[in-house]
Amino acid sequence: MSMRGPFGGAPGPVHQTRDVRTTVRRLGRRLAPERLKLILALIMGIASVGFVVAGPQILGSATNVLFDGLVSKRLPLGTTKAHALELLRASGHRQLADMLQSMSITPGVGVNITRMGTILLFAVLVYAVGSLFNYALGYTMAGVTQRTVRRLREEVEEKLGRLPLAYFDSHPHGDVLSRVTNDIDNLTTTVQQGLSQLMTSALTVLGVLGMMFWISPLLAAVSLVVIPLALATTTLVARRSQRHFASQWRATGELNGLVEETHTGHELVQVYGRTEAVVSQFDSQNRALYESSFRAQFLSGIIQPTLQIVANLNYVAIAVIGGYRVASGLLSLGAVTAFIQYSRQFTMPLTQIASQMNLLQSGVASAERVFEFLDAPDETPDGPRVRQLDLVETSGASVVFDHVSFRYDSAVPLIEDFTLDVAPGSTVALVGATGAGKTTIVNLLVRFYEINGGRLLLDGVDYRELTRDEVRRHFGMVLQDTWVFSGTIRENIRYGREDATDDEVVEAARRARVDAFVRSLPEGYDTVLDDDASHLSAGQRQLLTIARAFLADQSVLILDEATSNVDTRTEVLIQEAMGQLRRGRTSFVIAHRLSTIRDADVIVVMDHGQIVEQGSHDELLDRGGVYADLYASQFAGVET
């Protein structure tokens, strides 16, 4: 995708790489300043998992105390354990005797309530301490994430100030905004949730697996069979659902695009009688979205139940084998109950890791997009020779194009050997067909782009000896596309000069013919505008930007179709005000309506980056050349 920016920059492709390893390594380096916090988080994670993993073993001990007490109660009081086992074997209950052999029993004595209460209190303490470590882990990881992202946002903001205009001209604005907002937010969620979840899940798997092998290698081996089954099931279902998710989001984008288009052009849809066709198209796309969403949600929804079935089968196998080993005296009942809890804990983190993969992949993709933005080439640094200009606003400044050459694309010629000498305080009008290079000249004037050859001088000083800020400090600009920000009308006008007083703001508004309609508003100059000033007309928004230029009061003015959005009567008033503003200042005016530039000192007619005619309005009409043809084409109907 490519586009041309607001100042007519060169288009270019949006290049995206896909290097996951490099992105992960770079993301790891971003976390390097937090290494001590990460080590602390790892320690707290190990402690949290350790306490939680110890819980089932402690509860298993409580189960053994309870079961031993119940069995002891049923044996004759006054006999010993050995005597009781001998009696059982003599009566043919050899398997029962083998089970009792591994138990801690005292014939005739019931459950040891004191010991059992102590074990349960200890279990509560272990789980409580584990929870505290888990809370501390979450708090630490939140701090690590937010500090890392704060530094990343600061770097992105600084990068925005260093990028040349060519970057914004060659990248869609929506894509740039998405990188610096949505992608960073997504990365924040991934790091904060995914990193801690992966850490605790991996530690839990290792800890639980170790306890399972310690209790019973045989049962642990049975549980390990679940892993390939779970992975195969998840992979198979996820592979099929991924296609439907892609179709779902594609259909969502198409449907949103249709809704946006028909909402924006609602009047045209009504005028041309396309309502039924639009509704039919909406129904078709809505049906496609429903079908793809249903399949995607259904397939993704069966992963958890499928894993639950596998886990239940594992539970049955453990219960059967464990019960047999308890009956054989090879395992205690508490060990089996603890193992069953461990088997539940073992499958849970595997499911969590599987569910985090989409989040992690999305986060890595967002990180990659942010890093691509940060890797974009910076604007060429200012030269070592730095000078300052001391211009007098009431006399303007001279501007000289000395055999200037410039190309957006090195293979496509645009401006070659362009020479123009503008005297201080004069008004220069740039006219020509679309694509003639008028806006490019403006881009070079304010140094949005660097010239490829020749010299460009401001008040006799080469641009290369001035910083960009120094150049732009002496320029005021009014564009065809109005720009206002969220704030009051007073703040929008004062944007041209922040230290201006309220009286100066009102005076600038009066000279720009803004004061009358502003005072008609209930809040006057304190009226709050949103970012698109939707409750103001296009002409009123244009007047605000003109008032801003009045207040800035710079040495050189650039007016790019500054009156294109106002009515004829307002245009006459603005032209009078502009005449006052241009008096004693150097002005560059771009206009397609030639009636607005009759009083310009010099009219420069451009074609394909070259000056084809130059002179005053009357001189160019007398020559009967390109300008005369343009003028005649605009006013032929009026004269007739």
NUTI-961606 format. One record per residue (C-alpha): x negated, y negated, z. Coordinates in steps of 0.05 Angstrom, whole numbers, plus 5000, padded with zeros to 4 digits. Each point is the difference from the previous one (the first is absolute). Layout:
REM residues N
XYZ
...
This chain:
REM residues 640
500050005000
497449304984
502749305005
498149284992
499749555061
503249335014
494149624972
499550414936
494450475021
497750584958
503850665007
496450635021
501450715022
501250205072
494850535012
501150515056
495250545021
501550635038
494150205044
502850285065
493350195031
497049314990
506349685027
500050435062
492649855012
501249254992
505950045047
495550365050
495049444995
505549515016
501150385064
492649995018
500549385045
504950405042
495650615008
499749945076
507549955004
500750584953
495350425042
504149815061
506350194962
497050674982
498350135073
507049815022
502950444944
495850595024
502249875072
507349934980
500050644958
496050365054
505149855054
505950164954
496850664977
498750205072
507449925017
502750664972
494550405034
501849695067
507450134988
498150714981
496850075069
506549765032
503750524959
495350545025
501249785073
507650024989
499950684964
495150305049
504449785058
506350294969
496750674987
496750015069
506849895032
502750644968
494350445026
500550335069
497549565057
494050285037
496950374941
493749794964
499449844926
495850634988
505150435035
505849694962
496450124933
498550735021
507450115015
502149714932
495150444962
502350615040
507349854981
498349954926
499949244993
492949964975
501149414954
503349595055
494150185045
495249764947
503749334996
499949915075
492650185002
498249324969
504849615045
498649685067
505450325043
501250105074
505550525011
506049735038
497749274996
504049514957
498049394960
494649575030
503849344998
494249595027
495150244948
505149934944
501749295022
492749825001
499050264930
506149634974
497849345032
493250104969
503250114932
504049355008
493649645018
496350294940
505549804951
500549315032
492549884993
500250264928
505649504985
496049435030
494150174956
504650044940
502949315016
492949735007
498150314934
505949664966
498249335031
492750064979
501750214929
505049434993
494549515020
495050324952
504949974943
502449295011
492949725009
497750364937
505949754959
499249305028
492949984974
502450294934
505449464993
494949465016
495450284946
505850024950
501949295016
492849774989
499850404936
506149644974
496249345007
493950274963
503650314940
499949624934
506449804966
498450524946
501550555050
507049755014
501149884926
498250724984
503750345057
507649995012
501649555059
504650525029
494450514999
495249535036
505349855053
501450745008
492650145012
499149465053
506650145037
503450674987
493650404990
496849725063
506450145040
500250714973
492650095017
501449765071
505550525009
495650554972
494049855044
504049905064
504650604991
496250474956
493149955032
502450125071
504850544977
494650374962
495349945058
504950285051
502650534952
493050264983
498050015074
506550355018
499050534947
492950145025
501949995073
506150444992
496350484955
494650075051
505050155056
503750504956
493650394986
498149965074
506750305020
500650534946
495850064936
505150474971
505949525008
495649434976
498550384936
507450124990
501449265008
494649824949
504050364947
505049435005
495049494972
499550254928
507550134998
501549295025
495049694952
502650394941
507249825015
498449265011
495749964937
505250354957
505849575023
496049355001
497550114929
507250074975
502749435042
494449524979
502649984928
506949825025
497349475046
496449684941
506450034960
503849705059
495549395007
499849914924
507650014998
500249535060
495549504964
504350034937
506449915039
497249415039
497549694935
507050064970
503349705061
495049425001
500849864926
507650015002
500149585063
495349484970
503749984934
507050095029
502849424960
497450264934
502750705016
506849695010
499749544939
498050554952
505050505028
494750515021
503050165068
502550694981
493550184966
496049785060
504650395047
499250624956
492549924999
500049915076
504150635009
495350404957
493849775037
503450075067
501750724982
492850144981
497749715066
505050425038
497850654967
492649895008
500849755072
504450605018
494950504973
494249645032
503349945068
502750724998
493350314982
496149585050
505350165053
499150754994
492749975019
501449935075
505350565003
495550464959
494249885047
504750115058
501950684971
492750184994
498849775072
505950415024
497450624965
493349875034
503849925066
503450684991
493450334983
496649705062
505950195044
500150734976
492550105002
499249605064
505750375034
496950674982
493249785028
503449755064
503550675007
493350344988
496649595054
495349674951
502949305009
503849655055
506949724988
497549305015
494550074947
505250204947
504749425018
494049524998
498050294932
507049894973
499649275020
493249954967
502750304936
505349454999
494649485013
495750314945
505249934945
502249315020
493549624984
499450394934
506949744982
498049305022
493750014958
504050224940
505049455011
494449485006
496950174933
504849554960
498749435049
492550104995
500050034924
504349374997
495349655049
493850194961
503249744936
501649345034
492949955028
497350124930
504249444972
497849525054
492750184989
500849904925
502549305016
494149865046
495250264946
502549514947
494449524977
499849355039
500149324968
493249784976
496549645057
498949254995
493149804975
494349805046
500249274976
505949705037
502149284992
505949595025
504149504962
502449345028
505749844954
504549405006
507350214991
502149334971
494950054943
500350744982
494250424975
496950154933
500650724974
495550254944
500550654962
493350074966
500150564948
503750465048
501250734982
504450485038
503150694990
504550415045
497850614963
492950014974
502350324935
505649504986
497949284983
504349465032
496649335011
493749864960
495949364999
505549585034
497949285009
504349465033
498049365036
505349745048
498849305028
501749835073
507349815010
502350234932
505850484985
498650594954
505850404972
498750724977
505050244948
500450604955
503650654988
500550545052
493250345007
496149414974
495749975063
503249425038
500850375066
493050304992
497249295000
503649875066
497150655029
493049764981
501349305028
501650265070
494750544993
504650605005
495450304946
492749864985
498249764930
495750464957
496149464966
498949254996
501149515058
505949735038
498849365038
504249635053
498049285008
493450164966
498250595045
499650714971
505150475031
494350495014
497249505051
506649965037
503650505043
506950224979
503049685061
496649354983
502850024929
507050175021
500049485055
500749464947
505750334960
507549955010
504550474962
507450074983
501850644964
506150214960
501350565050
501949685066
497450275065
503049865068
498950385065
504250155061
500249355040
503149325001
500249534941
495349545038
495050575009
500550194927
498449294977
494549925052
496650614971
496749524952
496549645058
500750285070
497949375036
505349574967
504849625044
507550054997
500449324966
495150234947
504150634988
506349584991
496449514954
497550584956
507050294999
502949334980
495149904943
501650714975
507549865004
500850525055
502149555057
507249904976
502150734997
495950195062
503749485042
506650284974
498450665035
502750095072
493050105029
496549524952
492450114998
500750525055
504150464955
497050695003
498650344933
499150744989
494450254956
504049914936
504049385021
506250334970
504749465026
496249474958
500649944925
494150134955
499449254987
500049835074
494550525013
496049684944
500849325031
497350265066
493750244967
499249334965
500849655067
494550455027
495549764943
501749285016
497950105072
493550364982
497849384961
494050334966
495249714949
502050474943
507150244987
502350614962
507350014978
501950654966
507249914974
501549645065
506849754977
502450624964
505150185053
503449335009
505649684962
498949444949
501849435048
495650275055
494550114948
500149264983
499449825074
494450505010
496349744940
500349305029
497450255066
494650414965
497949384963
498949655067
496350615028
495550064938
498149275002
492649975016
499350755002
497650514950
505950444978
500750634958
507150124976
502450644967
506749914966
504250334947
505049424998
496049494963
504549435021
496850045069
492949854976
501049404954
496449545047
493950465009
493349674985
497650614962
504150574971
495950634986
503250494952
497350715010
500450634959
496650665019
495549665049
497749454953
501649264995
503349894933
502249285011
498749465051
502649295008
505749575025
507350154985
500549484946
493450184969
501850744995
506849844970
496749564947
495250564981
505950464984
496450625024
501650565050
502549525054
504549644952
503050664978
501250215073
503149345016
504450014939
502450715016
502249785069
503549364980
502750164931
506850175028
500249375043
498149554942
505150334955
